[in-house]
């Protein structure tokens, strides 16, 4: 494993060798985040407030949490388009388990996370064992998960009635901080430690940077890819718990287009679509940028269709800046 560490450190550019354009590319997401805060603070008198920032944190929690997992997948040079549908199915599984098996919040949480883990494993297994591009595998699983979510309740929502569930995943707070924001901070911290401070993280970067070279150094690349998909699925399950905890119900039609928001956040955060490069903190910053854009544009009265156009344009710009 020391060979992987040496390889990564040798390929890491030094401060003195970077051009101003390289520095702007590397820190683009943070510059953009500060710029957006300044712009919307001037444009809207209610934007720069603790209450509004808490709202942004709560609104971006789902995207931020899933983005941690998708960062692992994309650094592995893979993609996951199924997260929106798995998000809906995980929430349905949690609500159905609480309603029909036992109204115990732990069971609901296990049901949601288990569904995510199973779909993540299938995504990873089919990708590496059958050699099917992850784009096609997860596109297919997007349809499978959505179809199951609609089928099992005949498209009807499922009501949740469990106060501990609402307190742990829903609309409670700790010292005034919304519980969704607390969950986001905890998972981003764990994701940071996993990707940037662990052997598994080194394997992820090595696999995404050059899979063949990684195999020569002893990295089990297939296992690394599968685990990355499994972790993503588990985090999708956690995110679904936050949604159902706030809504007090699960619906089979939620999460449509969620995968685009997550991928946009990750790419905007500097994670390379070509693998081998990216950070969890950058993905969080990308998520906050999208959340602040949504929040700020709403406060300014911009139409939702225009917001979609702006987000699409930013994805293209971010991908262009990420290419070297």
Phi and psi restraints in degrees (value plus and minus 20) as a CYANA .aco file:
   2 UNK   PHI     -83.8   -43.8
   2 UNK   PSI     -50.2   -10.2
   3 UNK   PHI     -81.8   -41.8
   3 UNK   PSI     -58.8   -18.8
   4 UNK   PHI     -86.2   -46.2
   4 UNK   PSI     -64.7   -24.7
   5 UNK   PHI     -80.2   -40.2
   5 UNK   PSI     -65.2   -25.2
   6 UNK   PHI     -83.8   -43.8
   6 UNK   PSI     -60.6   -20.6
   7 UNK   PHI     -82.2   -42.2
   7 UNK   PSI     -63.9   -23.9
   8 UNK   PHI     -86.4   -46.4
   8 UNK   PSI     -61.9   -21.9
   9 UNK   PHI     -88.5   -48.5
   9 UNK   PSI     -53.8   -13.8
  10 UNK   PHI     -90.0   -50.0
  10 UNK   PSI     -52.9   -12.9
  11 UNK   PHI    -106.4   -66.4
  11 UNK   PSI     -25.8    14.2
  12 UNK   PHI     -99.0   -59.0
  12 UNK   PSI     101.9   141.9
  13 UNK   PHI     -86.5   -46.5
  13 UNK   PSI     127.8   167.8
  14 UNK   PHI    -113.8   -73.8
  14 UNK   PSI     137.0   177.0
  15 UNK   PHI     -74.7   -34.7
  15 UNK   PSI     -67.4   -27.4
  16 UNK   PHI     -85.8   -45.8
  16 UNK   PSI     -42.2    -2.2
  17 UNK   PHI    -112.8   -72.8
  17 UNK   PSI     -19.8    20.2
  18 UNK   PHI    -113.2   -73.2
  18 UNK   PSI     119.4   159.4
  19 UNK   PHI    -104.0   -64.0
  19 UNK   PSI     142.8   182.8
  20 UNK   PHI     -76.0   -36.0
  20 UNK   PSI     -56.7   -16.7
  21 UNK   PHI     -85.0   -45.0
  21 UNK   PSI     -58.7   -18.7
  22 UNK   PHI     -82.8   -42.8
  22 UNK   PSI     -61.5   -21.5
  23 UNK   PHI     -85.4   -45.4
  23 UNK   PSI     -59.8   -19.8
  24 UNK   PHI     -84.0   -44.0
  24 UNK   PSI     -61.6   -21.6
  25 UNK   PHI     -81.3   -41.3
  25 UNK   PSI     -63.9   -23.9
  26 UNK   PHI     -87.9   -47.9
  26 UNK   PSI     -57.1   -17.1
  27 UNK   PHI    -128.4   -88.4
  27 UNK   PSI      -1.1    38.9
  28 UNK   PHI     -76.1   -36.1
  28 UNK   PSI     -63.2   -23.2
  29 UNK   PHI     -84.8   -44.8
  29 UNK   PSI     -58.2   -18.2
  30 UNK   PHI     -93.9   -53.9
  30 UNK   PSI     -57.3   -17.3
  31 UNK   PHI     -82.9   -42.9
  31 UNK   PSI     -63.1   -23.1
  32 UNK   PHI     -85.0   -45.0
  32 UNK   PSI     -58.7   -18.7
  33 UNK   PHI     -83.4   -43.4
  33 UNK   PSI     -66.5   -26.5
  34 UNK   PHI     -84.1   -44.1
  34 UNK   PSI     -60.8   -20.8
  35 UNK   PHI     -81.8   -41.8
  35 UNK   PSI     -60.6   -20.6
  36 UNK   PHI     -86.1   -46.1
  36 UNK   PSI     -61.9   -21.9
  37 UNK   PHI     -80.0   -40.0
  37 UNK   PSI     -64.9   -24.9
  38 UNK   PHI     -84.2   -44.2
  38 UNK   PSI     -64.2   -24.2
  39 UNK   PHI     -83.2   -43.2
  39 UNK   PSI     -70.6   -30.6
  40 UNK   PHI     -91.4   -51.4
  40 UNK   PSI     -47.5    -7.5
  41 UNK   PHI     -85.3   -45.3
  41 UNK   PSI     -55.0   -15.0
  42 UNK   PHI     -97.2   -57.2
  42 UNK   PSI     -58.6   -18.6
  43 UNK   PHI     -95.6   -55.6
  43 UNK   PSI     -49.6    -9.6
  44 UNK   PHI    -151.8  -111.8
  44 UNK   PSI     105.0   145.0
  45 UNK   PHI     -88.9   -48.9
  45 UNK   PSI     -38.3     1.7
  46 UNK   PHI    -119.4   -79.4
  46 UNK   PSI     -21.1    18.9
  47 UNK   PHI     -88.9   -48.9
  47 UNK   PSI     -69.1   -29.1
  48 UNK   PHI    -104.7   -64.7
  48 UNK   PSI      62.0   102.0
  49 UNK   PHI    -169.1  -129.1
  49 UNK   PSI     133.3   173.3
  50 UNK   PHI     -79.5   -39.5
  50 UNK   PSI     -62.1   -22.1
  51 UNK   PHI     -82.4   -42.4
  51 UNK   PSI     -61.0   -21.0
  52 UNK   PHI     -89.8   -49.8
  52 UNK   PSI     -58.7   -18.7
  53 UNK   PHI     -85.4   -45.4
  53 UNK   PSI     -54.7   -14.7
  54 UNK   PHI     -84.6   -44.6
  54 UNK   PSI     -58.4   -18.4
  55 UNK   PHI     -83.2   -43.2
  55 UNK   PSI     -62.7   -22.7
  56 UNK   PHI     -81.6   -41.6
  56 UNK   PSI     -63.9   -23.9
  57 UNK   PHI     -81.6   -41.6
  57 UNK   PSI     -61.1   -21.1
  58 UNK   PHI     -88.4   -48.4
  58 UNK   PSI     -60.6   -20.6
  59 UNK   PHI     -90.7   -50.7
  59 UNK   PSI     -47.9    -7.9
  60 UNK   PHI    -116.3   -76.3
  60 UNK   PSI     -20.1    19.9
  61 UNK   PHI     -78.7   -38.7
  61 UNK   PSI     -64.9   -24.9
  62 UNK   PHI     -83.4   -43.4
  62 UNK   PSI     -67.8   -27.8
  63 UNK   PHI     -83.9   -43.9
  63 UNK   PSI     -61.8   -21.8
  64 UNK   PHI     -83.2   -43.2
  64 UNK   PSI     -62.9   -22.9
  65 UNK   PHI     -87.0   -47.0
  65 UNK   PSI     -66.0   -26.0
  66 UNK   PHI     -86.8   -46.8
  66 UNK   PSI     -52.5   -12.5
  67 UNK   PHI     -82.5   -42.5
  67 UNK   PSI     -50.2   -10.2
  68 UNK   PHI     -79.9   -39.9
  68 UNK   PSI     -66.3   -26.3
  69 UNK   PHI     -88.7   -48.7
  69 UNK   PSI     -63.4   -23.4
  70 UNK   PHI     -85.8   -45.8
  70 UNK   PSI     -47.6    -7.6
  71 UNK   PHI     -80.3   -40.3
  71 UNK   PSI     -64.0   -24.0
  72 UNK   PHI     -79.4   -39.4
  72 UNK   PSI     -64.8   -24.8
  73 UNK   PHI     -83.6   -43.6
  73 UNK   PSI     -65.6   -25.6
  74 UNK   PHI     -93.0   -53.0
  74 UNK   PSI     -55.7   -15.7
  75 UNK   PHI     -81.8   -41.8
  75 UNK   PSI     -47.3    -7.3
  76 UNK   PHI     -97.0   -57.0
  76 UNK   PSI     -16.3    23.7
  77 UNK   PHI      47.7    87.7
  77 UNK   PSI      13.6    53.6
  78 UNK   PHI    -142.2  -102.2
  78 UNK   PSI    -197.9  -157.9
  79 UNK   PHI    -165.1  -125.1
  79 UNK   PSI     132.8   172.8
  80 UNK   PHI    -152.2  -112.2
  80 UNK   PSI      86.8   126.8
  81 UNK   PHI    -116.5   -76.5
  81 UNK   PSI     -18.6    21.4
  82 UNK   PHI    -114.7   -74.7
  82 UNK   PSI     -22.9    17.1
  83 UNK   PHI     -82.8   -42.8
  83 UNK   PSI     -53.8   -13.8
  84 UNK   PHI     -84.7   -44.7
  84 UNK   PSI     -64.8   -24.8
  85 UNK   PHI     -92.2   -52.2
  85 UNK   PSI     -59.3   -19.3
  86 UNK   PHI     -85.1   -45.1
  86 UNK   PSI     -53.4   -13.4
  87 UNK   PHI     -78.4   -38.4
  87 UNK   PSI     -66.4   -26.4
  88 UNK   PHI     -84.9   -44.9
  88 UNK   PSI     -65.1   -25.1
  89 UNK   PHI     -87.3   -47.3
  89 UNK   PSI     -57.9   -17.9
  90 UNK   PHI     -82.8   -42.8
  90 UNK   PSI     -63.1   -23.1
  91 UNK   PHI     -82.9   -42.9
  91 UNK   PSI     -60.3   -20.3
  92 UNK   PHI     -84.1   -44.1
  92 UNK   PSI     -61.3   -21.3
  93 UNK   PHI     -81.9   -41.9
  93 UNK   PSI     -61.5   -21.5
  94 UNK   PHI     -83.1   -43.1
  94 UNK   PSI     -67.4   -27.4
  95 UNK   PHI     -85.1   -45.1
  95 UNK   PSI     -60.6   -20.6
  96 UNK   PHI     -87.7   -47.7
  96 UNK   PSI     -58.4   -18.4
  97 UNK   PHI     -83.6   -43.6
  97 UNK   PSI     -61.5   -21.5
  98 UNK   PHI     -87.5   -47.5
  98 UNK   PSI     -55.9   -15.9
  99 UNK   PHI    -101.2   -61.2
  99 UNK   PSI     -55.8   -15.8
 100 UNK   PHI    -132.3   -92.3
 100 UNK   PSI     -36.6     3.4
 101 UNK   PHI    -127.9   -87.9
 101 UNK   PSI     -84.8   -44.8
 102 UNK   PHI    -178.6  -138.6
 102 UNK   PSI     111.8   151.8
 103 UNK   PHI    -102.3   -62.3
 103 UNK   PSI      34.4    74.4
 104 UNK   PHI    -134.1   -94.1
 104 UNK   PSI     103.5   143.5
 105 UNK   PHI     -80.5   -40.5
 105 UNK   PSI     -50.5   -10.5
 106 UNK   PHI     -82.8   -42.8
 106 UNK   PSI     -59.9   -19.9
 107 UNK   PHI     -84.0   -44.0
 107 UNK   PSI     -62.8   -22.8
 108 UNK   PHI     -81.1   -41.1
 108 UNK   PSI     -61.7   -21.7
 109 UNK   PHI     -85.2   -45.2
 109 UNK   PSI     -63.1   -23.1
 110 UNK   PHI     -83.6   -43.6
 110 UNK   PSI     -58.6   -18.6
 111 UNK   PHI     -82.3   -42.3
 111 UNK   PSI     -66.6   -26.6
 112 UNK   PHI     -84.2   -44.2
 112 UNK   PSI     -66.5   -26.5
 113 UNK   PHI     -88.0   -48.0
 113 UNK   PSI     -56.6   -16.6
 114 UNK   PHI     -83.2   -43.2
 114 UNK   PSI     -62.0   -22.0
 115 UNK   PHI     -80.5   -40.5
 115 UNK   PSI     -64.1   -24.1
 116 UNK   PHI     -81.9   -41.9
 116 UNK   PSI     -61.8   -21.8
 117 UNK   PHI     -84.0   -44.0
 117 UNK   PSI     -62.6   -22.6
 118 UNK   PHI     -82.7   -42.7
 118 UNK   PSI     -67.0   -27.0
 119 UNK   PHI     -86.4   -46.4
 119 UNK   PSI     -56.5   -16.5
 120 UNK   PHI     -84.2   -44.2
 120 UNK   PSI     -61.6   -21.6
 121 UNK   PHI     -83.7   -43.7
 121 UNK   PSI     -64.3   -24.3
 122 UNK   PHI     -82.6   -42.6
 122 UNK   PSI     -62.2   -22.2
 123 UNK   PHI     -77.7   -37.7
 123 UNK   PSI     -69.2   -29.2
 124 UNK   PHI     -88.0   -48.0
 124 UNK   PSI     -61.7   -21.7
 125 UNK   PHI     -83.5   -43.5
 125 UNK   PSI     -68.0   -28.0
 126 UNK   PHI     -85.1   -45.1
 126 UNK   PSI     -52.9   -12.9
 127 UNK   PHI     -87.7   -47.7
 127 UNK   PSI     -67.4   -27.4
 128 UNK   PHI    -112.7   -72.7
 128 UNK   PSI     -50.4   -10.4
 129 UNK   PHI    -105.7   -65.7
 129 UNK   PSI     -55.7   -15.7
 130 UNK   PHI    -119.9   -79.9
 130 UNK   PSI     -26.2    13.8
 131 UNK   PHI      50.2    90.2
 131 UNK   PSI       3.6    43.6
 132 UNK   PHI    -105.7   -65.7
 132 UNK   PSI     112.3   152.3
 133 UNK   PHI     -75.3   -35.3
 133 UNK   PSI     118.2   158.2
 134 UNK   PHI     -81.4   -41.4
 134 UNK   PSI     -46.8    -6.8
 135 UNK   PHI     -78.7   -38.7
 135 UNK   PSI     -64.8   -24.8
 136 UNK   PHI     -95.2   -55.2
 136 UNK   PSI     -60.8   -20.8
 137 UNK   PHI     -80.5   -40.5
 137 UNK   PSI     -70.4   -30.4
 138 UNK   PHI     -94.1   -54.1
 138 UNK   PSI     -46.1    -6.1
 139 UNK   PHI     -85.7   -45.7
 139 UNK   PSI     -60.8   -20.8
 140 UNK   PHI     -86.6   -46.6
 140 UNK   PSI     -62.2   -22.2
 141 UNK   PHI     -88.0   -48.0
 141 UNK   PSI     -46.1    -6.1
 142 UNK   PHI     -77.6   -37.6
 142 UNK   PSI     -65.7   -25.7
 143 UNK   PHI     -89.8   -49.8
 143 UNK   PSI     -60.1   -20.1
 144 UNK   PHI     -82.2   -42.2
 144 UNK   PSI     -69.2   -29.2
 145 UNK   PHI     -84.4   -44.4
 145 UNK   PSI     -62.3   -22.3
 146 UNK   PHI     -84.6   -44.6
 146 UNK   PSI     -60.5   -20.5
 147 UNK   PHI     -83.5   -43.5
 147 UNK   PSI     -63.1   -23.1
 148 UNK   PHI     -83.9   -43.9
 148 UNK   PSI     -62.6   -22.6
 149 UNK   PHI     -80.3   -40.3
 149 UNK   PSI     -58.7   -18.7
 150 UNK   PHI     -95.1   -55.1
 150 UNK   PSI     -53.7   -13.7
 151 UNK   PHI     -94.6   -54.6
 151 UNK   PSI     -61.0   -21.0
 152 UNK   PHI     -89.6   -49.6
 152 UNK   PSI     -40.2    -0.2
 153 UNK   PHI    -144.3  -104.3
 153 UNK   PSI      -5.4    34.6
 154 UNK   PHI      35.6    75.6
 154 UNK   PSI      23.5    63.5
 155 UNK   PHI      48.1    88.1
 155 UNK   PSI     -12.2    27.8
 156 UNK   PHI    -110.4   -70.4
 156 UNK   PSI     128.1   168.1
 157 UNK   PHI     -92.3   -52.3
 157 UNK   PSI     140.1   180.1
 158 UNK   PHI    -140.2  -100.2
 158 UNK   PSI     103.8   143.8
 159 UNK   PHI     -99.9   -59.9
 159 UNK   PSI     122.3   162.3
 160 UNK   PHI    -132.4   -92.4
 160 UNK   PSI     113.8   153.8
 161 UNK   PHI    -152.7  -112.7
 161 UNK   PSI      61.3   101.3
 162 UNK   PHI    -170.1  -130.1
 162 UNK   PSI      85.8   125.8
 163 UNK   PHI     -83.3   -43.3
 163 UNK   PSI     -64.2   -24.2
 164 UNK   PHI     -77.7   -37.7
 164 UNK   PSI     -57.6   -17.6
 165 UNK   PHI     -79.5   -39.5
 165 UNK   PSI     -64.6   -24.6
 166 UNK   PHI     -86.0   -46.0
 166 UNK   PSI     -57.3   -17.3
 167 UNK   PHI     -89.0   -49.0
 167 UNK   PSI     -58.2   -18.2
 168 UNK   PHI    -100.1   -60.1
 168 UNK   PSI     -56.9   -16.9
 169 UNK   PHI    -137.9   -97.9
 169 UNK   PSI     -27.9    12.1
 170 UNK   PHI    -123.6   -83.6
 170 UNK   PSI    -136.1   -96.1
 171 UNK   PHI    -124.3   -84.3
 171 UNK   PSI       3.3    43.3
 172 UNK   PHI    -106.5   -66.5
 172 UNK   PSI    -199.4  -159.4
 173 UNK   PHI    -168.8  -128.8
 173 UNK   PSI     141.8   181.8
 174 UNK   PHI    -143.2  -103.2
 174 UNK   PSI      95.6   135.6
 175 UNK   PHI      34.3    74.3
 175 UNK   PSI      16.9    56.9
 176 UNK   PHI      65.5   105.5
 176 UNK   PSI     -26.1    13.9
 177 UNK   PHI    -112.5   -72.5
 177 UNK   PSI     104.6   144.6
 178 UNK   PHI     -74.8   -34.8
 178 UNK   PSI     121.5   161.5
 179 UNK   PHI     -81.2   -41.2
 179 UNK   PSI     -50.5   -10.5
 180 UNK   PHI     -83.6   -43.6
 180 UNK   PSI     -56.8   -16.8
 181 UNK   PHI     -89.4   -49.4
 181 UNK   PSI     -58.5   -18.5
 182 UNK   PHI     -81.2   -41.2
 182 UNK   PSI     -65.6   -25.6
 183 UNK   PHI     -79.4   -39.4
 183 UNK   PSI     -61.1   -21.1
 184 UNK   PHI     -81.7   -41.7
 184 UNK   PSI     -66.0   -26.0
 185 UNK   PHI     -81.9   -41.9
 185 UNK   PSI     -64.2   -24.2
 186 UNK   PHI     -82.6   -42.6
 186 UNK   PSI     -66.2   -26.2
 187 UNK   PHI     -91.8   -51.8
 187 UNK   PSI     -56.9   -16.9
 188 UNK   PHI     -83.8   -43.8
 188 UNK   PSI     -60.9   -20.9
 189 UNK   PHI     -82.6   -42.6
 189 UNK   PSI     -64.4   -24.4
 190 UNK   PHI     -85.1   -45.1
 190 UNK   PSI     -60.9   -20.9
 191 UNK   PHI     -83.8   -43.8
 191 UNK   PSI     -58.5   -18.5
 192 UNK   PHI     -82.1   -42.1
 192 UNK   PSI     -66.6   -26.6
 193 UNK   PHI     -82.5   -42.5
 193 UNK   PSI     -59.7   -19.7
 194 UNK   PHI     -87.6   -47.6
 194 UNK   PSI     -65.0   -25.0
 195 UNK   PHI    -102.7   -62.7
 195 UNK   PSI     -54.0   -14.0
 196 UNK   PHI    -130.6   -90.6
 196 UNK   PSI     -30.5     9.5
 197 UNK   PHI    -149.5  -109.5
 197 UNK   PSI      -3.1    36.9
 198 UNK   PHI    -153.0  -113.0
 198 UNK   PSI     143.2   183.2
 199 UNK   PHI     -83.4   -43.4
 199 UNK   PSI     -57.9   -17.9
 200 UNK   PHI     -78.4   -38.4
 200 UNK   PSI     -60.3   -20.3
 201 UNK   PHI     -81.8   -41.8
 201 UNK   PSI     -61.6   -21.6
 202 UNK   PHI     -80.6   -40.6
 202 UNK   PSI     -58.7   -18.7
 203 UNK   PHI     -86.0   -46.0
 203 UNK   PSI     -57.8   -17.8
 204 UNK   PHI     -82.6   -42.6
 204 UNK   PSI     -68.2   -28.2
 205 UNK   PHI     -83.6   -43.6
 205 UNK   PSI     -60.3   -20.3
 206 UNK   PHI     -86.0   -46.0
 206 UNK   PSI     -61.9   -21.9
 207 UNK   PHI     -84.9   -44.9
 207 UNK   PSI     -63.9   -23.9
 208 UNK   PHI     -92.2   -52.2
 208 UNK   PSI     -52.4   -12.4
 209 UNK   PHI     -93.1   -53.1
 209 UNK   PSI     -65.6   -25.6
 210 UNK   PHI    -182.4  -142.4
 210 UNK   PSI      76.0   116.0
 211 UNK   PHI     -82.2   -42.2
 211 UNK   PSI     -59.1   -19.1
 212 UNK   PHI     -86.4   -46.4
 212 UNK   PSI     -64.8   -24.8
 213 UNK   PHI     -83.7   -43.7
 213 UNK   PSI     -57.0   -17.0
 214 UNK   PHI     -82.9   -42.9
 214 UNK   PSI     -60.8   -20.8
 215 UNK   PHI     -83.7   -43.7
 215 UNK   PSI     -57.7   -17.7
 216 UNK   PHI     -84.1   -44.1
 216 UNK   PSI     -48.7    -8.7
 217 UNK   PHI    -109.3   -69.3
 217 UNK   PSI     -15.5    24.5
 218 UNK   PHI      78.9   118.9
 218 UNK   PSI     -14.9    25.1
 219 UNK   PHI     -97.3   -57.3
 219 UNK   PSI     110.9   150.9
 220 UNK   PHI    -104.0   -64.0
 220 UNK   PSI      68.9   108.9
 221 UNK   PHI     -85.1   -45.1
 221 UNK   PSI     -58.1   -18.1
 222 UNK   PHI     -83.9   -43.9
 222 UNK   PSI     -63.4   -23.4
 223 UNK   PHI     -83.1   -43.1
 223 UNK   PSI     -59.2   -19.2
 224 UNK   PHI     -82.2   -42.2
 224 UNK   PSI     -62.8   -22.8
 225 UNK   PHI     -86.7   -46.7
 225 UNK   PSI     -64.5   -24.5
 226 UNK   PHI     -81.6   -41.6
 226 UNK   PSI     -65.2   -25.2
 227 UNK   PHI     -81.6   -41.6
 227 UNK   PSI     -56.8   -16.8
 228 UNK   PHI     -83.7   -43.7
 228 UNK   PSI     -61.9   -21.9
 229 UNK   PHI     -86.2   -46.2
 229 UNK   PSI     -59.4   -19.4
 230 UNK   PHI     -84.2   -44.2
 230 UNK   PSI     -64.2   -24.2
 231 UNK   PHI     -81.6   -41.6
 231 UNK   PSI     -61.4   -21.4
 232 UNK   PHI     -80.1   -40.1
 232 UNK   PSI     -64.2   -24.2
 233 UNK   PHI     -81.3   -41.3
 233 UNK   PSI     -61.8   -21.8
 234 UNK   PHI     -82.3   -42.3
 234 UNK   PSI     -61.4   -21.4
 235 UNK   PHI     -89.3   -49.3
 235 UNK   PSI     -52.2   -12.2
 236 UNK   PHI     -81.9   -41.9
 236 UNK   PSI     -60.3   -20.3
 237 UNK   PHI     -82.3   -42.3
 237 UNK   PSI     -62.9   -22.9
 238 UNK   PHI     -82.1   -42.1
 238 UNK   PSI     -63.5   -23.5
 239 UNK   PHI     -81.8   -41.8
 239 UNK   PSI     -57.3   -17.3
 240 UNK   PHI     -85.9   -45.9
 240 UNK   PSI     -51.2   -11.2
 241 UNK   PHI     -85.1   -45.1
 241 UNK   PSI     -59.8   -19.8
 242 UNK   PHI     -84.3   -44.3
 242 UNK   PSI     -61.1   -21.1
 243 UNK   PHI     -85.6   -45.6
 243 UNK   PSI     -68.8   -28.8
 244 UNK   PHI     -88.7   -48.7
 244 UNK   PSI     -49.6    -9.6
 245 UNK   PHI     -87.2   -47.2
 245 UNK   PSI     -55.4   -15.4
 246 UNK   PHI     -98.5   -58.5
 246 UNK   PSI     -61.0   -21.0
 247 UNK   PHI    -100.7   -60.7
 247 UNK   PSI     -36.1     3.9
 248 UNK   PHI      40.5    80.5
 248 UNK   PSI       5.6    45.6
 249 UNK   PHI    -188.9  -148.9
 249 UNK   PSI     141.8   181.8
 250 UNK   PHI    -137.3   -97.3
 250 UNK   PSI     122.1   162.1
 251 UNK   PHI    -149.4  -109.4
 251 UNK   PSI     120.7   160.7
 252 UNK   PHI     -97.2   -57.2
 252 UNK   PSI     -30.2     9.8
 253 UNK   PHI    -123.4   -83.4
 253 UNK   PSI      -9.6    30.4
 254 UNK   PHI    -103.2   -63.2
 254 UNK   PSI     143.1   183.1
 255 UNK   PHI      63.4   103.4
 255 UNK   PSI     -14.2    25.8
 256 UNK   PHI     -87.1   -47.1
 256 UNK   PSI     102.9   142.9
 257 UNK   PHI      63.3   103.3
 257 UNK   PSI     -20.1    19.9
 258 UNK   PHI     -80.3   -40.3
 258 UNK   PSI     -56.6   -16.6
 259 UNK   PHI     -80.2   -40.2
 259 UNK   PSI     -52.7   -12.7
 260 UNK   PHI     -89.4   -49.4
 260 UNK   PSI     -60.8   -20.8
 261 UNK   PHI     -83.1   -43.1
 261 UNK   PSI     -61.8   -21.8
 262 UNK   PHI     -86.7   -46.7
 262 UNK   PSI     -67.8   -27.8
 263 UNK   PHI     -83.5   -43.5
 263 UNK   PSI     -59.2   -19.2
 264 UNK   PHI     -80.6   -40.6
 264 UNK   PSI     -63.7   -23.7
 265 UNK   PHI     -82.7   -42.7
 265 UNK   PSI     -63.3   -23.3
 266 UNK   PHI     -86.7   -46.7
 266 UNK   PSI     -66.3   -26.3
 267 UNK   PHI     -87.6   -47.6
 267 UNK   PSI     -61.5   -21.5
 268 UNK   PHI     -80.6   -40.6
 268 UNK   PSI     -50.8   -10.8
 269 UNK   PHI     -98.8   -58.8
 269 UNK   PSI     -13.8    26.2
 270 UNK   PHI      75.6   115.6
 270 UNK   PSI     -14.3    25.7
 271 UNK   PHI     -97.7   -57.7
 271 UNK   PSI     107.1   147.1
 272 UNK   PHI     -95.5   -55.5
 272 UNK   PSI     110.5   150.5
 273 UNK   PHI     -84.8   -44.8
 273 UNK   PSI     -37.2     2.8
 274 UNK   PHI    -113.7   -73.7
 274 UNK   PSI     -16.6    23.4
 275 UNK   PHI      67.1   107.1
 275 UNK   PSI     142.9   182.9
 276 UNK   PHI      63.4   103.4
 276 UNK   PSI     -22.4    17.6
 277 UNK   PHI    -169.6  -129.6
 277 UNK   PSI     118.8   158.8
 278 UNK   PHI     129.2   169.2
 278 UNK   PSI     144.0   184.0
 279 UNK   PHI    -157.2  -117.2
 279 UNK   PSI     132.4   172.4
 280 UNK   PHI     -88.4   -48.4
 280 UNK   PSI     -60.0   -20.0
 281 UNK   PHI     -83.7   -43.7
 281 UNK   PSI     -59.0   -19.0
 282 UNK   PHI     -81.9   -41.9
 282 UNK   PSI     -61.8   -21.8
 283 UNK   PHI     -83.0   -43.0
 283 UNK   PSI     -59.2   -19.2
 284 UNK   PHI     -82.7   -42.7
 284 UNK   PSI     -62.9   -22.9
 285 UNK   PHI     -82.3   -42.3
 285 UNK   PSI     -59.6   -19.6
 286 UNK   PHI     -81.7   -41.7
 286 UNK   PSI     -61.6   -21.6
 287 UNK   PHI     -82.9   -42.9
 287 UNK   PSI     -62.1   -22.1
 288 UNK   PHI     -85.7   -45.7
 288 UNK   PSI     -54.8   -14.8
 289 UNK   PHI     -82.3   -42.3
 289 UNK   PSI     -67.1   -27.1
 290 UNK   PHI     -83.6   -43.6
 290 UNK   PSI     -61.8   -21.8
 291 UNK   PHI     -83.4   -43.4
 291 UNK   PSI     -62.0   -22.0
 292 UNK   PHI     -89.2   -49.2
 292 UNK   PSI     -54.8   -14.8
 293 UNK   PHI     -82.7   -42.7
 293 UNK   PSI     -67.5   -27.5
 294 UNK   PHI     -79.2   -39.2
 294 UNK   PSI     -68.0   -28.0
 295 UNK   PHI     -84.4   -44.4
 295 UNK   PSI     -68.9   -28.9
 296 UNK   PHI     -85.5   -45.5
 296 UNK   PSI     -60.9   -20.9
 297 UNK   PHI     -88.0   -48.0
 297 UNK   PSI     -54.9   -14.9
 298 UNK   PHI     -85.0   -45.0
 298 UNK   PSI     -64.5   -24.5
 299 UNK   PHI     -82.0   -42.0
 299 UNK   PSI     -48.6    -8.6
 300 UNK   PHI    -106.2   -66.2
 300 UNK   PSI     -25.1    14.9
 301 UNK   PHI      60.9   100.9
 301 UNK   PSI       1.4    41.4
 302 UNK   PHI     -96.7   -56.7
 302 UNK   PSI     118.5   158.5
 303 UNK   PHI     -83.8   -43.8
 303 UNK   PSI     127.1   167.1
 304 UNK   PHI     -82.9   -42.9
 304 UNK   PSI     -53.1   -13.1
 305 UNK   PHI     -86.1   -46.1
 305 UNK   PSI     -55.5   -15.5
 306 UNK   PHI     -87.9   -47.9
 306 UNK   PSI     -55.6   -15.6
 307 UNK   PHI     -79.9   -39.9
 307 UNK   PSI     -60.5   -20.5
 308 UNK   PHI     -82.3   -42.3
 308 UNK   PSI     -60.5   -20.5
 309 UNK   PHI     -83.1   -43.1
 309 UNK   PSI     -63.2   -23.2
 310 UNK   PHI     -83.3   -43.3
 310 UNK   PSI     -63.5   -23.5
 311 UNK   PHI     -83.4   -43.4
 311 UNK   PSI     -60.9   -20.9
 312 UNK   PHI     -82.9   -42.9
 312 UNK   PSI     -61.7   -21.7
 313 UNK   PHI     -84.0   -44.0
 313 UNK   PSI     -57.3   -17.3
 314 UNK   PHI     -89.2   -49.2
 314 UNK   PSI     -56.1   -16.1
 315 UNK   PHI     -80.7   -40.7
 315 UNK   PSI     -65.8   -25.8
 316 UNK   PHI     -82.1   -42.1
 316 UNK   PSI     -63.4   -23.4
 317 UNK   PHI     -83.8   -43.8
 317 UNK   PSI     -59.4   -19.4
 318 UNK   PHI     -86.9   -46.9
 318 UNK   PSI     -62.4   -22.4
 319 UNK   PHI     -83.7   -43.7
 319 UNK   PSI     -58.8   -18.8
 320 UNK   PHI     -82.9   -42.9
 320 UNK   PSI     -61.4   -21.4
 321 UNK   PHI     -91.4   -51.4
 321 UNK   PSI     -45.7    -5.7
 322 UNK   PHI     -97.8   -57.8
 322 UNK   PSI     -37.0     3.0
 323 UNK   PHI    -100.8   -60.8
 323 UNK   PSI     117.1   157.1
